[in-house]
Amino acid sequence: MKTYAESGVDRELRDKAKKRLVDLKSTFALSKHGKIIETPFNTLYPIGNDVFHVKASDGVGTKVLIAQLAEKHDTIGIDAIAMVVNDCIRCGAQPIALTDSIDIKRSDPEVIQDIQKGLSIGAHEADCPLVGGEIADVPEIMNAFYHINCDCVGEVEKNKIITGEKIKPGDVIIGLPSSGVHSNGISLLRKVLFKSWGGAFGAYETPDNFNRELIYEALEPTRIYVKPFLNAVKEIDVLGAVNVTGDAYLKFRKLTRFGFEFDNFKPQPIFKLIQDCGVSTEEMFKTFNVGWGFAVIVRKEDVDNTLQTLKGSEVIGKITDKGIIIKFEGKKIILED
C-alpha cells in the first residue's frame, strides 16, 4: 500500500516540527489592544471595541505541478484564495482583505495573467477584496515554475467567535460537498495517478466513470465556502467548524477533546481511482477529503434548519466520547483511539 509519507510528506515528522513553534506564544503579550483569543484552528487578536481580527496564510503546494503539466494556470489562483478564506471562516470571521505572493522562475506575462485571473475569481467568490501582492523572480530556489501563497485577514465580533467549547457527545456533524480533491494530498495523488510521476495513467486519459480527462479532474479548483457558511451562522448556533484539508479526518481531533464517528460519504470517482491504485482506506481518510470539504457541528435540534440553510449539505456523523471512527463500504476504520 502507498502512503503520504512515501510520496514525500511525513505527517508525523511535520507534527513534531509544529511542536517546536511553542515560542511563538510568547509574542502574544505584545498585543496592543487586549488579550489574544485562541480557538482550535485560529488565533484572534483584538483591534478594539470587542472586534477581533484573524489571519490565515497558506499555499497551493504541488498542485502547481499539475497546472504546469496541463499548461493551464487560470484556476490555481482560486485554490490559493480558497485555502486561506476557508481557514478564516472556521472561527466565524468574515474575510476582509487578501494578498498574494508568487515566487516564479521568471515573470512570464501570460502565466502571471492566468494566475491573477484565478485570484480575481476566487476573491469575488469569497466576497473579499484582493488588496496587494508580490511577484519575485527566484530561479535558483525553484523546482516548479512557480509557487503561490495567499494571506487573508478576517474580522469578527467577540460574541460571535466560534470556539468549539460548547461541543459535546451527541452533537451532529454536517458536511458540505467538496469539488474534488481540492489542494490536499496532491503529492500522493500525483505519484499514484500520473505517469509523469510514476503513476498509472496518462494525463489526458479519461478513466471509467469520468466525464473528462484525468488532469482536468485533478485540477478542479477548491470550493470556497465563505458565502454559504457565513449565511448559515446568521441563522444557526454553529458549535464548531472544520476545513477538511491537510490530515483530512485526523484534523477533527483539534476541535474538541471528544471523539467523532463518520458514516456517510459521497466520494467523487477520483477518490476511488486513487484507492484502486494502492492507497489503503485508512490512508485515504488521513490524507483526502473523500467528498466532504467542510464540516459544521450543531445540536440535534438544529439539524433540519442547518440542512435547509446549507444547500446540498448532509449529516455525515456525530460527536462521540473519544476517538475517530470511519464507517465506509461496510468497514469500520479506527483512525485514532
N, C-alpha and C positions, 0 to 999 in steps of 0.2 A: 504494500500500500504506500502511496505517495503522500508526503506531508508538507506543510507550510515551511517547516524548518529546513527540509531538503531543498526547497526552492530558494533558500537564502534568507528567510525571515524566521528567526528563532524567537518565539513569543516568550519563552522562559528567560532567555538572556535579556530581552527587552524589558521584562518586568523587573529584573534585577537592576538594570540601568536606571529605570524610572525611580526606584527607591533611593538612588543617590541624589535625587533632586530635593531632598528634605530641607536643605539650607535656604531654598527659595522662600520658605515661610517666614524666615527671619526678616524679610523685607516688608512684611505686612504692616509692621509698626510704623512704616513710613507714610502710610495713608494719611492724607491731609484733612479728610472730611469725616473721619469716623472709622468704626470697626468694619473690617472686611468680612463678608459672609461666604462661607464655603458650603456648596451643595455637592451631591455625589459626583457630578460631572463638571461643574462650573465654579469659578471663584468670582464673586461680585464685589466691586469696590464702590463706595458711596461717592456721589458728586454733590450732595447737599439736598435738603428738603425731602428726605426719605426716598430719594431716587437713586438707583444703582445702575452702574454700567457693568457689562461683562465683555470679555474679549476672547475670540477664538482664532486660532491660526492653524492652517493645515495645508497640505499639498495633494496633488493628484497621484503622485507616485508613479509606478511603472506603467500605468495606463497610457502615458505619453508614448511609450514604445509601440503600443498597438496603433495609436494615431499615426505615428511615424511610418509604420509598416503599411498602413492604408493610404498614406499621404492625404489624410483628412484631419484637419485641425480645428474645424469650426464648431465642435461640440465640447472640446476638452475644457474650455473656459466655464461651461455650465457645471461640469464636475467640480471645478475649483471653487466656484461660488457655493455649490450645494454642500460641500464638505464643511464649510465654516458656518453658514447660516443655519443648517440643521443642528449643528452643535450649540449655537447660541440660544435657540428657542427652547431647549430642554428645561431651562430654569424659568421659562415664561417670558423671556425678554424679546422685544421687538427689534430686529436688526435695523440699525440706523445709519451705518456707514461701512463701506467696503473699500479695501485697497488690494492691489495685486503686485506680485514681484515675479518677474520672468528672468531666469538665467538661461542663456542661449549660446550656442557655439558661435553664431554670427547673426546679426539682426536682419534676417530675410524678411523683406517688406510684406510679401504675400502670406507667409506663415504668421507673422505678428498680426496682420489684419484679420486672419481667420481666428486666431486665439481671442482677439479683442471682440470679435463678433459673438463668440460664445459667452464671454464675460458679460457683455451687454444683455444678452438674452437671459442669462442667469440672474443678473441684477434686477431686471424687470419682473421676473418670476418671483423673486424674493421680496419685491416691493421695497427695495433698498438702493440708495444711490452708490455708485462706484466713484469715489472722490479722489482717487490718486493711485499711483503705481510707479513701478521702476522696471527698467529693462537693463540687464547687464550682460555684456559680451564677455564670456569667461571660457573660451575654448579649451584651456589647459586642464580644467577640472570637470569637463562634461563627458560622460559616456553617451547618454541620449543627446539628441539635437537640442532639447531644451527641457527645463523643469519649471513648473509653475506653482506658486504658493499664493494663498489669499489670507487676508485678515478681515475679521468682522467685529464691529462694536455693536452691542445690543443694549437696550435700555428697558428697565422695569421698575415699577414702584415696589417699595419694600413689602407691602402687604400682599403683593401678587406673585412673589417669588415662589416657585415650585421647589420644595426642599426634599421631598420623599419621606419626611419624618412621620407622616400620618399613615403610611402603608402598613398593612397588617395581613396575616393569613386570611384567605377567603376573598380578598380583593381580586379584581378581574383584569387580565391583560388583553388589550385590544390592539391589533396590528393593522398598519396601513401598508398596502402593497408596495413593493419595490418596482422599479422599472427594469430590473435585471440584476446583474452582478454589482452595479454601482461602481465604486472605485476601491474596493477592498478585496484582498485575496488575489490580486491580479498577477503577482509573481508566480503563484501556484497555478492559476488558470493558464497562463501563457505556456508554462512548461509541460502541461499535460494535454493541451488542446492544439497548439500551433506548431507545425513542423519547423518553423523558423527557430524555435527554442527547444526542439527535440520532442515535440508532441505528436499527436496522431493525425491531425488534419491540416490540409492546405488552408490558407487564409480565406480563400474565396469559394471553398466548398460550402454546400448547403446540406447539412446533416438532416436525417429523417426528423420530421415534426417541426422543422424550422421553416419560417416564411421568407428568410433572406440569408445571405452569405454569413458565415460564422463571424467574420471580422467585424461586420456591422452590428451583429448582436452583442458582441463583447464591448463595442464602443458606445452602445446606448447610454446616454448621459444619466447621471444620478438624479433621481427625483428630488425636487425641492418641496419641503413640507410646510413652509412658513405660513402661507395663507390659510390652508385648512386647519392647521394646528392652532394658530392664534385665534382664529374664529371660534374654535371649539372651547378654548379656555375662557372665553367670554360667557359661555353658556353652562359649562360643566366644571365641577371641582376636580381638576386633574391632580392626582396624588403624586404622580411621577411620570417621567418620560425618558425614553431611551432611543438614541440614534444608533441603529444596528449597523455599525461599521466594523472597525478593526476588533478582532477577537469575537465578533458575532455574538452568539448567545452566552458566551462567558462574560460579556460586557455587563450583563444584568446584575452580576454579583456586586458591582459597585453601588447599586441603587439602594439596597437595604440589607440588613443582617438576615432577613428571612429568605426563603427559597422560592423557586419558580418551577412550574410544570407547564410544558408546552405540548399541545396535542392537535394542532390544526395548522397544516402547511399547504400552500398552493404554489409550489416552485415552478418557475418557467423552465422550458426544455433545456436551457443551457446548464442548469444545475444537475440534471440527470446525466447529461453528457459528461460533465466533469467527474461525476461519481463513477460512471461507466469506464472512465479512463484510469481508474486505480486509486481514487481517493475514498477513504473509508467514510461511512456515515458519520461517525464521531468527529472526524476531521472536518467534514463539511460544515457541521454546526459550530465548530470552533473558529471557522475561517470565513464563511459566506452567510449572507442574509437569508438564503433559501426561500426567498419570496416575500419576506416582510422587511421593509426598510426602516420603519419607525414604529415605536410602540408606546402606548399610554396605559397607565394603571388607574383604574377608577373603582369606586364602590359598586357592589352588585346592583343597588337601586338606581345607579346612573348609567347602566349598560345600554338600555334601549335608547336613551337620549343621545348617548355618545355615538352609537351606530348610525342614528339618523343624521347627526351633525357631521360626522366624518364619513362622507360618502365613499363607499367601497371598502370600508373597514370591516373587520370580523373579529370575533372573540377567538383568541389564539391560545389562551392558557389562564392560569390562576397563580396567586401567591400562596406558597405553602410554608411549612415550618422551617425547612432547610434544604439545601442542595439545589442542583439544576438538573431537571429531568426532561428528556425529549422523547415523545412518543411519535414514531414515524414509521409508516409502512409496516405496521404490526410489530415493530421492535421498540424496546424500551432502552434508551441510552442514558446513562448517568454521566453527565459532563463533569459534575462536581458533587461530592457527597455533602 
